[in-house]
Each structure stands twice: as C-alpha cells, then as structure tokens.
Amino acid sequence: MKARHLRRVLPGLLVLAAACGGDGGDGGGDKAGEKGKDAGPPQQGGTAALAVSTDFQAFNPVTNTHLTTDDVIKHMLFTPIIQYDAKLQPQPWLAERWELTENNVTFHLRRDVRWHDGKPVTAEDVKFTYDLAKDSAAASLLGSAFLNMVKSATVVDPHTIRFDFVAPHAQALDAFWWAPMPRHLLQGVSAGELSTHPFNRNPVGSGPFKFGEWKSNQSLTLVANTEFPEPLGGRPNVDRVVFRITPEATTMVTELVNGTADMAAYTLQPDQAKQVQQQRGLDLRHYPSREFTFFAWNNTRPLFADARVRRALTMAIDRQRIIDGLLGGFGQPATGMIPSWSPMYTQQQPLPYDVNQAKALLAQAGWRDTNNDGVADKNGQPLRFTLTINSANRTHADIAQVVQQQLKAAGVAIDIRPQEFQSMLQQYKARGYDAVLANWSLDTFKVDPTPLFSCAQARVKGSANRTGYCNPQADQLAEQGMRSTDAGQAKQVWAQWAQLIQQDQPITFLYWSEDIAGLGPRVQNVEADARSKIVNIRDWWVRQR
C-alpha cells in the first residue's frame, strides 16, 4: 500500500517486510524461517493439505472478491503480470520487462507461459481481461481497485501491450498485480455474464498448478503443472495441493495435530492460535496483515443516512475491549483504512468510547427513549436494526454478542443474524442489509479508497462500495492523494481524507488483524507474509512418510 512514487516509497515499506519475517511466533516446533533447514534437500511428490474456513468463490480474476480465492488465483492457478518480492518490490512475472513513463507503461510478455490447454498466453488475453474488468456490467473489483487510473490498453504485438494512464500518478505498477484470462475460451461472453459463467468453477489457468476438482463446501484439489516455465520456478515440488473446507477453527487444530492437514491457513482464530503455540511439533506464523475488520452501515437506509447516528454507534462500541478480550493480542486498533505501516499514515485520535456522548449525538438526530423501555425511538419507531454476520466465523459471533450489549447501554437494540458466507455476501453486495460485520483486505500495498468509498462506485450495482457512501469532497481528496507524486504533499492530503472519513463514519473501523496460520511437521520451506500465506507454495515440499 503506497501513495508515493514507487522508487521512493519502497524503502519505507521495509518496516513491514521486517515485521513479516523473523521467527513469526513463539510456539513449539520449528520456527518460521527455519522450517526445512535440517530436513535435507527438497523432495518431489506427495500432497500438501490446507484447512480453510470457507468455500471458494469464483476462479475468475475479473469477478472474484474473495481473499482465499484471490490468493489461489495469483499464486497457483494463474500468472499475474507482476509479482512482489519479500521487500514488496514489483518483480517481472508474466511481463519479463517494462518501460514506465508518466503517461503509460509498456509490458513485454514472456513467450513461454501457456494456458493449461496448451495455447500461448498473449497480449490479446491481457487486453481482453482489461476490457471486461473496465466494463461496469462486470462490477469488477479489478476494474475499480486496480485499473481506476488506467485509461486504455493497446496491443502492440502478440507479446507487447501498452497501458495509457488517466493522468500521471504515483502508483503505476501496483495497478498490474492481476492475471489475464484466456480469450480463446471466453470471447463472446459479456461482462454481465461473467459472474455466473461455468469457467468460474472449472478454470483453465496458466500458473504453476492446474485445476483438479472442486467439491462444494468440501474440498478443492489442484495438481502440479509440469510444464510451468523454469525461469518462473518450474514444476512445483508437490504433486497436488488439497484445500479442505473446515469451518470450525477447533477442527483445524485437530487436523494439524493428527496430520490430516499440513496448514491451518484461512483463518485460524486467536484462541486456536494459542493452542497451536502450546502443541509440540506445530509452528505458529503471525504477522501484520492487509486486512481490517469493520461494521458496515447501509448508508442508503434512513436510519444510517445521518452521520451523527453512525458516529454515535462508533462511540458506543468499546473497540479496545474487543481487541484485548477476543483477539488475544493478535490485532491493532484501526482508525481508518491506511495502516500504521504505510508511509502515508498519519496518526489520528480515534473517536472515543463514550456512551454519554453517543446518547447525546443520537438525541441531536432525534433519537430519544421517550417511553423508558431502554431503547431510543423516533416518530414511534424504535432504534433497532439487524446485524448480519458470517455464521462460520466464531470471532465475529463473539464480537456481535459483545457489541449487542455495548449498544444496548446507549439505547440501541440489534438483532444478530448469522448467515452462510456466500449468502451473506450476495445480500451484502445487493445492499439488502442493515448492518454487516465484515473484513476488507487491501488489494495491493497502496492507498486507494475508491472501491469502498467513491461516489462512482456507489452508483454501480454490486460494487465494492456496499454501504452506498458518497461524499464528493472525499472523492476530490482521494483523487488528489492518488495523483500526487510528492510524498509530503500526498501524506497531508491523505490525513485530510482520513479526518473526513472519521467524521462521516460510513463504516466503523474496529481493528487491523494479524494473519495467523498453523503449520504441521510435514510441510517444509513455507514463507508467509503480507503478500499471502501461500506466496511460495510452488516451492513447498513435504516429507514423505
């Protein structure tokens, strides 16, 4: 995440890279960074099994919005234009080199990357994917989060493509951490049809692993691509990787202990992290993540249209208690979507936890307890709403219970509605909710609030701006911050933007979580940092029994 010129900002990001390295934890077993050192040379073959808490979404770089699915897309099934190294510097990947100017970037693509059906990956595939992502009918996070500063794409020749920018800006290469899709298989499919196309469940990729089998809510199996180019790492060490859908975090730990899972990856809960630390032979990895947790208020509904109500809700929630009591220390308070490790971060005082001030704000907005039943009311209607949560996320369930009691003290009544994740996501996208407890993962290491908070995205059906928040002043500041190539000026602009968001409170920021994963004794040579838990999965190997 960054908002300066690339060459100037990355040294500042070394702080994050250092935080992601080291021993990653103080649990039993091998330490992070040491695992595999005494295990001899890498062995080829075998299966690595990962336990994940929710099913996958759509193996389609244009329409997918799910973090775990995105990791599989970027590091296993497909070949992104660029990748990041451990110091978070962009590295050639599908593009073997590029020329970057203020107005455009020209990528020269590798000639040895092929789709898993044998066809070569070309600039036409890249252009095809870009066009779909930029089509508003796709409601694409790729289009809104990555390509919002890109004006056009031009195929120069089969292995060269030029992207022209809307304006000079400070985050150019970050816009290309995505993978193209096969034009020869999807041409003729409209942007609006992409989200339901059969390709999403039976993808043909170009990466180090091929699609094997997907059993809904049970497992996903990927197999090694024996033809993956040697300069990009060649054939993976393992023959296959199986993702086991394991909704219960307690079951994840059990599977780690008995060896049916080699990694509890997405997502181990804080109390289970403590169990992993106490188990001999298991290894706990934790590091600052790109994900924050928040309450989304549906700004398009009358109750949440008033910023005073949204601020009051934030002030009635004791966020520090949630972090201390429910996260076990694996988190940091969040006051906005710019993390403390970003060079663009400016410390700001959070809205205080103050029930009396919350009540006063609600009263200013016309909400008072006129019948002494403990719930504020207005025009005969009680201040009551439904909070939707992911039924598989126990931490979210615990947070909801705590917040239900905290808001009650301010005269606010909430009904908690647990829902299966994919069903919840569909309702969330359609703005068919009152409030949702959700997570958001930054797509790159840059500052870009456009997907979540821009007026343009508020007008797009199914977009990532699922609260419907729109403030033209916030848009103006965001555009200024993203286009500024002077680091000091950009930081000042982002500080103003963050203050405005804090005043408006379209969402209540709770905390930046730490990524937590447990490793079993078989899997070797695992790197895990802010890029992904599976960033080098092609280099993993397992001890053969």
Backbone torsions as a table, in degrees:
resi	resn	phi	psi	omega
1	MET	NA	126.7	-177.6
2	LYS	-162.9	160.5	179.3
3	ALA	-140.3	28.0	175.5
4	ARG	-121.4	174.2	174.5
5	HIS	-61.2	140.6	-170.3
6	LEU	-53.3	-47.5	-174.6
7	ARG	-67.8	-21.3	-177.3
8	ARG	-91.9	-25.2	-172.4
9	VAL	-89.7	-30.5	-171.8
10	LEU	-61.8	-36.3	175.2
11	PRO	-55.4	-36.3	178.0
12	GLY	-66.2	-26.9	-178.7
13	LEU	-80.1	-6.7	177.5
14	LEU	-62.4	-24.8	175.8
15	VAL	-59.0	-44.1	178.5
16	LEU	-65.6	-44.1	-178.7
17	ALA	-60.6	-39.5	178.4
18	ALA	-65.4	-38.3	180.0
19	ALA	-66.0	-27.1	-178.8
20	CYS	-82.8	-16.4	-178.1
21	GLY	-93.0	-148.3	-179.2
22	GLY	73.8	-156.7	-176.6
23	ASP	-90.5	-5.4	168.9
24	GLY	66.6	6.1	179.6
25	GLY	161.6	171.8	-178.4
26	ASP	-124.5	29.6	-179.3
27	GLY	-82.3	-178.9	179.2
28	GLY	-75.5	174.6	177.5
29	GLY	79.3	-167.6	-179.4
30	ASP	-63.5	147.2	177.4
31	LYS	-89.2	152.8	177.7
32	ALA	-58.4	138.5	-179.0
33	GLY	88.6	-18.0	178.7
34	GLU	-107.3	-18.1	-173.6
35	LYS	-60.6	123.1	178.9
36	GLY	101.3	-11.3	-176.5
37	LYS	-63.6	-38.3	-176.6
38	ASP	-102.6	12.1	-175.3
39	ALA	-94.3	3.4	-179.6
40	GLY	86.7	-173.8	-179.0
41	PRO	-69.0	156.1	179.6
42	PRO	-57.5	141.0	175.8
43	GLN	-104.7	146.9	179.5
44	GLN	-104.8	140.9	179.2
45	GLY	112.0	178.2	177.4
46	GLY	85.8	179.8	-177.1
47	THR	-125.8	133.9	171.8
48	ALA	-101.7	132.1	-178.5
49	ALA	-114.9	128.5	179.4
50	LEU	-118.5	133.6	175.4
51	ALA	-93.3	127.5	178.7
52	VAL	-126.8	150.8	-170.2
53	SER	-83.9	-26.8	-177.4
54	THR	-130.6	160.0	178.1
55	ASP	-70.3	166.0	-179.9
56	PHE	-81.4	168.6	-175.2
57	GLN	-106.5	-81.8	-176.4
58	ALA	-147.7	120.2	-179.0
59	PHE	-81.9	67.1	-174.3
60	ASN	-142.7	107.7	-175.8
61	PRO	-58.2	-21.8	-178.0
62	VAL	-81.7	-41.1	-171.7
63	THR	-103.9	-16.2	-175.9
64	ASN	-66.4	142.9	175.4
65	THR	-131.5	10.4	-172.8
66	HIS	-101.8	129.3	-172.3
67	LEU	-59.8	-51.1	-177.9
68	THR	-61.2	-42.7	177.6
69	THR	-62.1	-40.7	179.8
70	ASP	-62.2	-40.5	177.9
71	ASP	-61.8	-41.7	178.6
72	VAL	-65.4	-40.3	177.8
73	ILE	-60.5	-48.7	-171.8
74	LYS	-77.3	-29.5	-172.1
75	HIS	-115.0	-4.5	-176.9
76	MET	-132.3	-59.2	-170.0
77	LEU	-83.2	-31.3	-173.7
78	PHE	-125.0	175.5	-177.8
79	THR	-122.8	99.8	179.7
80	PRO	-64.2	159.7	179.6
81	ILE	-62.8	-44.3	174.3
82	ILE	-126.7	164.5	166.8
83	GLN	-130.5	172.3	177.0
84	TYR	-112.4	143.3	174.1
85	ASP	-88.0	-175.9	-175.0
86	ALA	-65.9	-19.8	176.6
87	LYS	-95.3	11.6	176.7
88	LEU	65.3	29.4	174.7
89	GLN	-96.4	135.4	178.3
90	PRO	-60.6	136.8	180.0
91	GLN	-126.7	148.3	176.1
92	PRO	-58.4	142.6	175.6
93	TRP	-141.9	-96.9	171.8
94	LEU	-63.6	-39.3	172.6
95	ALA	-83.8	121.9	-179.6
96	GLU	-83.8	-17.1	174.5
97	ARG	-166.7	169.4	179.9
98	TRP	-154.5	159.8	170.0
99	GLU	-117.9	121.6	-176.0
100	LEU	-113.3	127.0	174.1
101	THR	-123.8	-179.7	178.2
102	GLU	-65.1	-28.5	-171.5
103	ASN	-102.4	-19.5	-177.2
104	ASN	-163.3	171.3	171.9
105	VAL	-135.9	136.8	178.2
106	THR	-114.2	122.5	179.6
107	PHE	-102.8	135.0	173.4
108	HIS	-106.2	114.2	-171.7
109	LEU	-85.8	150.6	174.2
110	ARG	-63.4	152.5	-179.7
111	ARG	-102.9	-1.5	-175.1
112	ASP	-109.2	9.0	176.8
113	VAL	-93.7	129.0	-177.5
114	ARG	-126.3	150.1	170.6
115	TRP	-66.0	157.3	-175.1
116	HIS	-67.9	-8.9	172.5
117	ASP	-95.2	6.0	174.4
118	GLY	100.3	-14.3	179.8
119	LYS	-73.4	145.0	178.7
120	PRO	-72.2	147.2	173.0
121	VAL	-83.4	127.1	-174.4
122	THR	-128.7	174.2	176.5
123	ALA	-62.6	-26.9	177.2
124	GLU	-64.1	-35.8	176.4
125	ASP	-65.1	-41.2	179.9
126	VAL	-65.0	-46.6	179.3
127	LYS	-62.4	-42.1	179.2
128	PHE	-59.5	-44.8	-179.9
129	THR	-66.5	-42.9	177.4
130	TYR	-58.1	-46.9	-177.6
131	ASP	-61.4	-42.0	178.7
132	LEU	-65.2	-42.7	-178.1
133	ALA	-65.0	-33.3	-178.7
134	LYS	-81.7	-11.8	177.7
135	ASP	-75.3	121.2	-175.8
136	SER	-60.7	-23.9	-179.7
137	ALA	-65.5	-21.5	179.2
138	ALA	-79.4	-17.0	-175.2
139	ALA	45.9	49.5	-169.2
140	SER	-87.9	129.1	172.7
141	LEU	-66.2	-32.1	174.9
142	LEU	-60.2	-43.2	180.0
143	GLY	-67.9	-39.9	-175.1
144	SER	-86.4	-35.0	-174.4
145	ALA	-91.9	-31.2	-176.0
146	PHE	-103.3	-42.1	-166.0
147	LEU	-106.0	15.9	-176.8
148	ASN	-68.3	-20.6	177.5
149	MET	-102.3	10.8	179.5
150	VAL	-107.2	127.3	-174.1
151	LYS	-90.7	-39.9	-174.2
152	SER	-159.5	161.6	176.2
153	ALA	-128.3	134.4	-178.0
154	THR	-129.7	124.3	175.7
155	VAL	-78.4	118.7	179.5
156	VAL	-85.4	-45.4	174.0
157	ASP	-156.6	177.5	-173.8
158	PRO	-55.5	-20.6	-178.4
159	HIS	-126.5	20.4	178.6
160	THR	-137.4	133.6	179.5
161	ILE	-141.3	139.9	179.7
162	ARG	-114.9	134.9	174.5
163	PHE	-113.1	125.1	176.9
164	ASP	-97.0	141.5	-175.4
165	PHE	-93.4	155.0	174.1
166	VAL	-63.2	-38.6	-179.6
167	ALA	-163.8	161.1	172.6
168	PRO	-55.6	135.4	-179.6
169	HIS	-151.1	169.3	-167.7
170	ALA	-93.6	0.0	-169.1
171	GLN	-129.5	37.6	-165.9
172	ALA	-60.0	-53.8	-173.1
173	LEU	-70.0	-25.3	178.8
174	ASP	-61.1	-20.3	-178.7
175	ALA	-71.9	-4.4	-171.0
176	PHE	-122.7	26.0	173.5
177	TRP	-87.8	64.9	179.7
178	TRP	-152.4	162.4	-174.9
179	ALA	-112.2	141.6	175.5
180	PRO	-75.5	160.7	175.8
181	MET	-108.7	160.6	-176.1
182	PRO	-74.9	111.5	179.7
183	ARG	-62.2	-38.4	-174.9
184	HIS	-66.8	-18.1	178.9
185	LEU	-100.0	-20.7	-172.4
186	LEU	-119.9	-4.1	179.7
187	GLN	-61.5	138.0	-175.5
188	GLY	97.9	-15.6	176.3
189	VAL	-83.4	126.4	-178.9
190	SER	-75.9	158.9	179.4
191	ALA	-59.1	-37.2	-179.1
192	GLY	-69.6	-21.7	-179.6
193	GLU	-89.0	-11.4	-171.5
194	LEU	-60.8	-40.2	-172.6
195	SER	-65.3	-20.3	-178.7
196	THR	-116.5	11.1	-176.3
197	HIS	-73.0	143.0	179.8
198	PRO	-57.2	-23.4	178.4
199	PHE	-54.4	-35.0	-174.9
200	ASN	-61.6	-26.4	-179.5
201	ARG	-105.6	-4.3	178.7
202	ASN	-145.1	63.6	-169.0
203	PRO	-75.6	149.4	169.2
204	VAL	-110.6	108.3	-176.0
205	GLY	-103.0	-160.0	-178.4
206	SER	-141.1	7.0	-171.5
207	GLY	-91.7	-168.2	-175.8
208	PRO	-71.4	-12.5	176.3
209	PHE	-125.9	147.1	176.7
210	LYS	-104.6	153.7	175.8
211	PHE	-66.7	135.1	177.0
212	GLY	-111.9	-72.0	-176.4
213	GLU	-152.5	142.9	177.6
214	TRP	-128.8	112.3	174.2
215	LYS	-103.5	112.5	-174.2
216	SER	-52.7	130.8	177.3
217	ASN	59.6	17.6	176.1
218	GLN	-125.8	-61.3	-174.8
219	SER	-161.7	160.3	171.5
220	LEU	-130.6	129.9	179.7
221	THR	-118.0	127.8	175.0
222	LEU	-120.0	146.4	-177.2
223	VAL	-120.7	154.0	-176.8
224	ALA	-62.4	136.8	173.2
225	ASN	-90.1	103.0	-175.5
226	THR	-70.3	-12.4	-177.6
227	GLU	-103.5	9.4	-178.9
228	PHE	-64.8	138.1	-172.5
229	PRO	-57.5	136.0	178.5
230	GLU	-58.9	-41.0	179.7
231	PRO	-60.9	-19.7	178.1
232	LEU	-101.1	11.4	177.7
233	GLY	117.2	-17.1	177.7
234	GLY	68.2	-159.0	-178.3
235	ARG	-62.3	133.9	174.3
236	PRO	-60.8	156.3	179.6
237	ASN	-69.2	-41.4	-178.1
238	VAL	-82.8	151.1	178.5
239	ASP	-75.2	-35.6	-177.7
240	ARG	-154.4	158.6	173.9
241	VAL	-126.5	131.0	178.2
242	VAL	-116.6	122.0	172.7
243	PHE	-94.2	119.5	-179.9
244	ARG	-99.7	122.9	179.4
245	ILE	-75.1	113.1	-174.3
246	THR	-132.0	87.2	-173.6
247	PRO	-60.7	-32.1	-176.4
248	GLU	-89.3	122.8	179.6
249	ALA	-63.2	-33.6	177.8
250	THR	-61.2	-39.5	178.5
251	THR	-66.6	-34.1	176.6
252	MET	-57.7	-45.9	-179.6
253	VAL	-64.3	-41.1	178.2
254	THR	-59.8	-41.7	179.9
255	GLU	-68.0	-33.8	174.8
256	LEU	-63.8	-44.0	-177.3
257	VAL	-65.5	-43.2	-176.4
258	ASN	-88.5	-1.6	173.2
259	GLY	86.6	5.6	176.6
260	THR	-78.9	-12.3	172.2
261	ALA	-132.0	139.3	177.6
262	ASP	-93.3	-22.2	177.0
263	MET	-145.9	133.9	167.5
264	ALA	-96.6	103.7	-162.3
265	ALA	-106.5	-51.7	-170.8
266	TYR	-132.7	96.4	-0.4
267	THR	-135.3	135.1	175.6
268	LEU	-78.0	134.0	-179.0
269	GLN	-83.8	157.1	-176.3
270	PRO	-55.6	-41.1	-178.6
271	ASP	-70.3	-31.6	174.9
272	GLN	-72.0	-29.4	175.8
273	ALA	-60.3	-40.1	177.8
274	LYS	-63.1	-38.8	178.1
275	GLN	-63.1	-41.6	179.0
276	VAL	-62.3	-41.8	179.3
277	GLN	-59.1	-30.1	-175.6
278	GLN	-90.2	-6.6	-177.0
279	GLN	-94.3	121.1	177.7
280	ARG	-64.9	134.8	178.8
281	GLY	93.5	-11.2	176.6
282	LEU	-102.8	155.1	-176.2
283	ASP	-126.5	129.6	178.1
284	LEU	-102.1	129.7	174.1
285	ARG	-112.3	130.1	172.4
286	HIS	-148.9	143.8	-173.2
287	TYR	-163.0	159.7	179.9
288	PRO	-58.9	132.4	-176.3
289	SER	-102.2	179.3	173.9
290	ARG	-102.5	19.1	-172.4
291	GLU	-117.5	134.6	172.5
292	PHE	-121.9	155.6	-179.4
293	THR	-110.6	142.1	-172.8
294	PHE	-155.9	162.4	168.0
295	PHE	-97.0	123.6	174.9
296	ALA	-93.6	124.9	175.9
297	TRP	-101.8	130.2	-179.1
298	ASN	-73.8	94.7	-175.0
299	ASN	-64.4	-14.6	-179.3
300	THR	-85.1	-8.4	177.8
301	ARG	-94.6	143.7	-173.2
302	PRO	-52.7	-40.6	-177.8
303	LEU	-59.0	-38.9	-174.0
304	PHE	-102.1	7.0	179.5
305	ALA	-73.1	-20.6	-178.0
306	ASP	-93.5	118.6	-178.7
307	ALA	-61.3	-26.7	178.4
308	ARG	-64.1	-38.3	177.7
309	VAL	-65.6	-43.1	-178.8
310	ARG	-65.3	-40.6	177.0
311	ARG	-64.9	-39.9	-179.9
312	ALA	-62.3	-41.3	178.4
313	LEU	-60.8	-42.5	178.3
314	THR	-62.1	-43.4	-176.6
315	MET	-72.3	-15.8	177.9
316	ALA	-90.8	-0.8	-179.1
317	ILE	-107.3	123.6	178.5
318	ASP	-86.8	90.1	-174.8
319	ARG	-68.5	-35.2	-179.3
320	GLN	-65.2	-35.2	177.3
321	ARG	-63.4	-38.6	178.2
322	ILE	-63.4	-44.9	-178.7
323	ILE	-64.6	-45.8	-177.4
324	ASP	-72.1	-41.5	-172.1
325	GLY	-87.2	-29.5	-173.2
326	LEU	-111.7	-21.8	-177.4
327	LEU	-99.6	-10.8	179.3
328	GLY	62.7	26.6	179.3
329	GLY	90.1	-4.6	-178.7
330	PHE	-89.4	59.4	179.3
331	GLY	-178.8	162.8	178.8
332	GLN	-131.8	143.6	179.7
333	PRO	-58.1	144.1	178.4
334	ALA	-116.0	131.7	174.2
335	THR	-113.4	-3.6	-179.7
336	GLY	-177.4	-173.0	-176.1
337	MET	-96.0	9.3	172.9
338	ILE	-101.2	111.4	-174.7
339	PRO	-72.7	159.7	-175.3
340	SER	-65.4	-21.4	180.0
341	TRP	-85.5	-2.6	178.9
342	SER	-80.6	139.4	174.7
343	PRO	-61.5	-17.7	-179.8
344	MET	-91.2	3.4	-177.5
345	TYR	-77.5	133.5	170.6
346	THR	-123.7	124.8	-177.4
347	GLN	-64.0	134.9	177.1
348	GLN	-136.6	149.2	179.0
349	GLN	-71.7	127.9	177.4
350	PRO	-71.9	159.0	170.7
351	LEU	-58.6	132.8	-173.7
352	PRO	-72.4	155.5	169.3
353	TYR	-79.2	107.9	-174.7
354	ASP	-152.5	100.7	-176.1
355	VAL	-64.8	-38.2	-179.2
356	ASN	-64.9	-42.9	176.9
357	GLN	-65.4	-35.2	177.9
358	ALA	-62.6	-44.4	178.3
359	LYS	-62.4	-39.8	-179.8
360	ALA	-64.5	-40.3	177.5
361	LEU	-64.6	-42.2	177.9
362	LEU	-62.1	-39.0	178.5
363	ALA	-63.9	-40.4	177.1
364	GLN	-60.1	-32.1	-179.7
365	ALA	-86.3	3.2	176.2
366	GLY	95.5	7.1	-178.4
367	TRP	-100.6	110.1	178.5
368	ARG	-136.6	151.8	177.7
369	ASP	-84.2	90.5	-174.5
370	THR	-84.7	-16.8	-178.5
371	ASN	-114.9	11.3	174.6
372	ASN	56.6	37.0	176.5
373	ASP	-100.0	6.5	178.6
374	GLY	88.8	-3.6	-179.2
375	VAL	-122.1	127.6	178.2
376	ALA	-63.4	151.7	179.6
377	ASP	-143.0	164.2	-178.8
378	LYS	-152.7	124.1	-178.8
379	ASN	53.1	37.6	176.9
380	GLY	82.6	-1.3	-179.4
381	GLN	-104.8	129.9	178.4
382	PRO	-72.9	153.0	177.4
383	LEU	-82.4	83.8	-176.8
384	ARG	-135.0	137.2	176.5
385	PHE	-148.5	169.8	-179.0
386	THR	-102.9	129.5	175.4
387	LEU	-103.6	117.8	179.9
388	THR	-94.1	133.4	180.0
389	ILE	-132.4	160.9	175.7
390	ASN	-74.2	118.0	-175.4
391	SER	-64.6	-20.7	-178.6
392	ALA	-88.6	-6.9	-175.3
393	ASN	-101.8	102.1	-175.6
394	ARG	-67.8	-35.4	177.9
395	THR	-62.2	-42.3	177.6
396	HIS	-63.3	-37.6	177.8
397	ALA	-63.5	-41.5	178.9
398	ASP	-65.9	-41.8	178.4
399	ILE	-61.0	-44.0	-178.6
400	ALA	-60.1	-41.2	179.7
401	GLN	-64.7	-42.3	179.2
402	VAL	-64.5	-46.6	-177.4
403	VAL	-67.8	-33.6	176.1
404	GLN	-56.3	-42.9	179.7
405	GLN	-73.0	-38.5	-179.7
406	GLN	-65.3	-43.7	179.9
407	LEU	-68.9	-30.2	177.2
408	LYS	-57.2	-36.5	-179.9
409	ALA	-65.8	-22.1	178.9
410	ALA	-97.9	6.2	179.0
411	GLY	85.8	23.9	-179.5
412	VAL	-114.9	127.7	178.8
413	ALA	-106.5	129.7	177.1
414	ILE	-125.8	144.5	173.1
415	ASP	-106.6	128.5	-177.0
416	ILE	-92.5	128.5	-178.9
417	ARG	-122.3	97.4	174.4
418	PRO	-70.9	140.5	-177.8
419	GLN	-146.6	145.6	175.1
420	GLU	-56.0	140.8	-167.0
421	PHE	-56.6	-49.9	-176.3
422	GLN	-64.3	-36.9	177.1
423	SER	-66.1	-41.7	177.5
424	MET	-61.5	-41.7	-178.5
425	LEU	-63.3	-41.6	179.0
426	GLN	-63.1	-42.1	177.9
427	GLN	-65.9	-39.9	179.6
428	TYR	-63.2	-46.5	179.7
429	LYS	-61.4	-36.2	-177.1
430	ALA	-83.4	1.1	-175.5
431	ARG	57.0	34.8	177.5
432	GLY	-96.4	53.0	-174.5
433	TYR	-151.1	164.6	169.8
434	ASP	-90.8	-58.6	-179.8
435	ALA	-143.3	147.8	179.9
436	VAL	-134.5	137.5	171.1
437	LEU	-92.6	116.7	-169.0
438	ALA	-138.9	168.6	173.5
439	ASN	-118.6	153.1	173.7
440	TRP	-137.5	129.5	178.2
441	SER	-107.7	129.2	178.4
442	LEU	-64.1	132.0	-174.5
443	ASP	-71.6	-33.8	176.4
444	THR	-138.4	-170.1	-178.9
445	PHE	-98.3	41.6	-177.9
446	LYS	-123.8	166.9	174.1
447	VAL	-95.2	113.2	177.4
448	ASP	-153.6	96.5	-178.7
449	PRO	-84.8	3.9	-173.6
450	THR	-52.9	-49.2	-175.6
451	PRO	-60.1	-41.1	-174.5
452	LEU	-82.4	-31.4	-164.5
453	PHE	-129.3	-0.5	-174.8
454	SER	-80.9	149.5	176.2
455	CYS	-63.2	-37.6	-179.3
456	ALA	-60.2	-44.1	179.9
457	GLN	-72.7	-25.9	176.1
458	ALA	-63.4	-26.1	-178.5
459	ARG	-89.8	-5.7	-178.1
460	VAL	-95.4	122.2	179.5
461	LYS	-63.4	129.2	177.3
462	GLY	78.8	9.5	-177.0
463	SER	-74.1	176.6	179.2
464	ALA	-74.4	-15.1	174.4
465	ASN	-79.9	77.3	-171.3
466	ARG	-85.3	-6.6	173.7
467	THR	-88.8	-16.9	-175.9
468	GLY	74.3	18.9	-179.0
469	TYR	-67.2	137.3	177.1
470	CYS	-148.8	120.7	174.2
471	ASN	-141.1	107.7	-177.4
472	PRO	-55.9	-31.7	178.4
473	GLN	-65.9	-40.2	177.2
474	ALA	-64.2	-40.6	177.4
475	ASP	-60.1	-43.7	-178.6
476	GLN	-62.7	-43.7	179.5
477	LEU	-66.6	-40.9	179.8
478	ALA	-62.8	-43.6	178.7
479	GLU	-62.4	-41.4	179.1
480	GLN	-64.1	-42.1	179.9
481	GLY	-65.2	-41.4	-178.2
482	MET	-70.7	-27.8	-177.0
483	ARG	-92.3	-11.9	-178.1
484	SER	-74.0	129.6	177.1
485	THR	-101.1	0.9	175.2
486	ASP	-97.1	119.1	-172.5
487	ALA	-60.8	-45.1	-178.6
488	GLY	-63.9	-42.9	178.9
489	GLN	-65.4	-42.5	-180.0
490	ALA	-61.3	-41.4	-179.3
491	LYS	-62.7	-39.8	177.6
492	GLN	-64.3	-41.0	-179.9
493	VAL	-64.5	-44.0	-179.4
494	TRP	-66.8	-30.0	175.5
495	ALA	-65.2	-40.8	177.1
496	GLN	-65.1	-42.2	179.2
497	TRP	-61.4	-44.5	-178.9
498	ALA	-62.9	-37.7	178.0
499	GLN	-64.9	-39.9	179.7
500	LEU	-65.7	-42.7	178.3
501	ILE	-63.6	-38.2	178.7
502	GLN	-65.0	-36.1	178.4
503	GLN	-68.6	-41.6	-177.4
504	ASP	-78.8	-32.2	179.9
505	GLN	47.9	54.5	175.8
506	PRO	-61.7	-27.6	172.2
507	ILE	-135.7	160.6	172.7
508	THR	-102.3	110.5	177.3
509	PHE	-72.6	128.9	178.2
510	LEU	-100.0	-63.3	-175.9
511	TYR	-160.2	156.6	166.7
512	TRP	-89.3	122.1	-178.6
513	SER	-84.7	159.2	168.1
514	GLU	-95.1	140.4	173.2
515	ASP	-73.5	132.3	-176.5
516	ILE	-127.8	132.2	176.4
517	ALA	-143.9	145.7	174.6
518	GLY	-110.0	139.5	-179.9
519	LEU	-117.4	139.0	173.0
520	GLY	-87.2	178.3	-173.7
521	PRO	-77.8	-16.6	-174.7
522	ARG	-79.7	-41.0	-171.5
523	VAL	-75.3	135.7	-174.6
524	GLN	-125.6	158.8	172.7
525	ASN	62.6	42.2	-178.6
526	VAL	-93.7	125.3	169.4
527	GLU	-105.5	142.3	177.3
528	ALA	-148.4	122.9	179.0
529	ASP	-154.0	-165.0	-173.8
530	ALA	-63.4	-16.0	176.3
531	ARG	-71.2	-45.2	-179.2
532	SER	177.2	157.5	171.6
533	LYS	-74.3	-17.9	-176.3
534	ILE	-120.1	29.3	-172.5
535	VAL	-58.8	-32.8	-178.9
536	ASN	-120.3	35.2	-174.5
537	ILE	-61.0	-24.2	177.6
538	ARG	-67.4	-18.3	179.8
539	ASP	-99.8	-4.0	177.6
540	TRP	-64.0	152.8	167.7
541	TRP	-145.7	158.1	-176.8
542	VAL	-120.6	142.4	174.0
543	ARG	-65.8	128.7	179.9
544	GLN	-81.8	132.8	-179.3
545	ARG	-82.1	NA	NA
